[in-house]
Amino acid sequence: MSHLENLKDVADRNLGGLKADARMLHEILNAAKAKPERRVKWRPMLAASAAALVLLVAGAIGLPHLLRYNGDISVVSQSAGGDGAPTGITLTADVPPGSVNISESTRNAPGYHNLFAAEQNANFPLVKIGEKTYRMLTSAVTASQSQLGNSLGMVTDYTSEPAIASGGVVSNTVEAGQPVYAVKGMDAALIAADVQGTLRVFQRVGFAGTAITGGETLRDVLIGSASVSSIELSGVGRVSGSAVQELMNTLFQYAQYESAAEIRSAKQSVLFSLDNGLTVQMNAGNGTLSACGSWSCPEFFEAFEDAVSD
């Protein structure tokens, strides 16, 4: 078109008398926010004249006026598939709720968790009963009076060098004269004792060249008669439900005792949450687990990764 001064007349004829002014702009914006049944149904011919409409509105009202528009312009943002969709606006890219699923194990794989209390004076806080040694767990793992079983005796030797003490009940944490109790359902795996007014839990571990004694098995020194409700392997994920029993069967069937030594360079932790509300820990690395001695069981790690990916 060579005569731009005739643009308005040409557009008026093609748009069927539509008047491009501030009122029309306001109606267009309101139509965009209207309910679906009130939405403006554009004719195909309008698409062909869209460029002319933009130029016409800009020419009739003036671009500066458009930029100063004082009407109600609202920009609504929304995450895909969420609730509260803006009324009357439906995008073809909208995702229905539940269409996007992210596995918890890959989105939020647990990090290393240490339930064992920190060392004190080159020794971890412990209670030693004969050849059996128990390490204190963090204050997050405490027992209640209802979980206590029979008394195993009182601390007879309170010393900072428990490795060289002999006989009786020895501790570098529980004061002399304090009673030590078994934990119900845990057999030789856990004990409890009062430490500065709090009933603390101690887990069976290897110490001074001694771990399992006699015919003890991994079950005996890890969970006793208790049941496991969930298992967490750092860096991999958490397993619960029916898969837990299968994993425990794999562990107890294939784990081979290696030595009384613990893994010093463990990069993973395995947490076993028990049905009695308590949690026990093993450290792990290179197909081996340790708590009361070291146990080789690559089959457990393979089965765990399979259970997480299912």
C-alpha positions, -999 to +999 in steps of 0.1 A: +000+000+000+015+033-011-009+057+007-007+050+044-032+078+050-059+054+036-050+026+060-078+034+084-106+034+057-093+001+043-092-015+077-127-003+086-141-019+054-124-052+060-132-054+097-169-049+092-173-017+110-152-026+141-140+006+157-104+005+169-104+027+200-096+024+237-130+008+244-122-020+219-089-026+235-105-029+269-131-053+256-104-075+241-085-077+274-117-085+293-126-112+268-092-129+275-102-132+312-138-143+306-152-178+313-150-202+283-186-197+274-181-160+272-149-161+253-147-142+220-148-167+191-126-151+164-136-156+128-110-169+104-112-136+085-099-118+116-067-139+115-060-125+080-066-090+092-046-093+125-017-072+113-040-045+100-058-045+134-026-039+153-015-011+130-050+004+131-052+004+169-017+018+172-025+045+147-060+054+160-050+055+197-013+061+195+014+038+208+022+059+238-014+057+249-013+019+247+017+018+269-001+040+294-032+018+294-048+020+329-072-010+325-071-042+345-043-063+330-034-093+351-006-118+344-013-152+360+015-178+364+009-214+374+030-246+378+021-273+354-007-295+367-014-276+398-047-265+413-062-230+410-060-226+372-069-191+361-106-190+351-113-192+314-077-198+303-068-233+291-035-239+274-028-269+253+005-274+272-014-278+306-005-310+324-032-327+344-024-333+381-006-366+387+008-368+352+044-360+363+059-384+388+094-381+402+109-411+421+117-402+457+148-423+456+163-404+427+150-369+436+161-371+472+186-399+478+195-398+515+229-387+526+252-404+551+236-406+585+256-415+616+237-427+646+268-436+666+277-411+693+311-393+688+343-406+703+355-393+736+392-394+746+401-418+717+373-442+727+336-441+717+311-441+746+304-477+755+293-503+779+312-536+780+296-567+794+321-596+794+331-600+758+301-581+744+306-544+737+279-518+731+283-484+716+261-455+726+238-441+699+230-404+694+205-387+717+180-390+688+177-427+697+164-431+732+144-458+750+113-456+771+108-474+804+083-497+787+110-510+763+133-521+791+138-558+797+157-575+825+186-559+844+220-571+832+238-558+863+253-526+874+284-508+862+312-520+883+341-503+866+339-467+854+371-460+835+384-440+805+404-471+794+377-498+790+399-519+768+422-529+796+394-534+822+386-569+831+354-586+843+320-572+854+302-544+836+326-517+823+318-483+809+334-450+801+300-433+799+276-448+824+286-441+860+295-468+884+265-482+903+240-475+875+220-504+862+222-517+826+191-532+810+183-554+780+159-539+755+128-561+749+129-581+717+165-572+709+182-602+725+220-593+725+217-565+700+207-535+721+210-525+758+199-493+776+213-474+806+209-440+822+233-413+811+230-380+828+193-385+834+184-398+799+178-435+791+203-440+763+204-469+738+237-488+731+242-510+700+263-541+698+297-534+681+331-549+677+358-537+701+394-546+711+395-576+687+361-590+698+328-590+679+306-620+677+310-647+704+302-684+702+276-692+676+261-657+672+248-647+638+244-613+622+207-614+632+216-619+668+239-589+670+219-566+647+181-569+654+176-599+676+139-609+675+127-575+663+112-568+629+125-542+604+099-518+590+122-499+566+158-497+554+177-466+542+210-468+523+227-435+519+232-423+483+206-449+470+172-446+487+148-460+512+128-492+510+097-501+530+068-526+527+071-562+515+105-556+499+121-551+534+117-587+545+132-599+512+162-577+517+167-589+553+165-625+541+191-618+515+213-601+542+211-629+567+214-657+541+245-644+522+264-622+547+298-637+555+316-627+587+351-614+579+366-601+611+361-581+643+375-550+626+351-522+617+351-504+584+371-472+590+366-457+556+329-463+552+312-439+528+276-452+532+253-459+561+225-484+563+198-476+588+173-503+599+142-488+614+126-514+637+089-520+645+096-510+682+104-474+671+142-478+675+168-476+647+201-494+644+230-487+620+256-504+599+283-487+579+290-498+544+315-497+516+327-520+487+301-546+493+308-549+530+288-539+561+300-534+596+287-528+631+295-559+652+325-569+630+326-567+592+304-588+570+307-592+532+274-592+513+275-577+478+242-595+472+224-572+496+235-540+478+224-555+444+190-565+458+186-531+475+192-512+442+167-535+425+141-528+452+146-490+449+142-491+411+110-512+411 
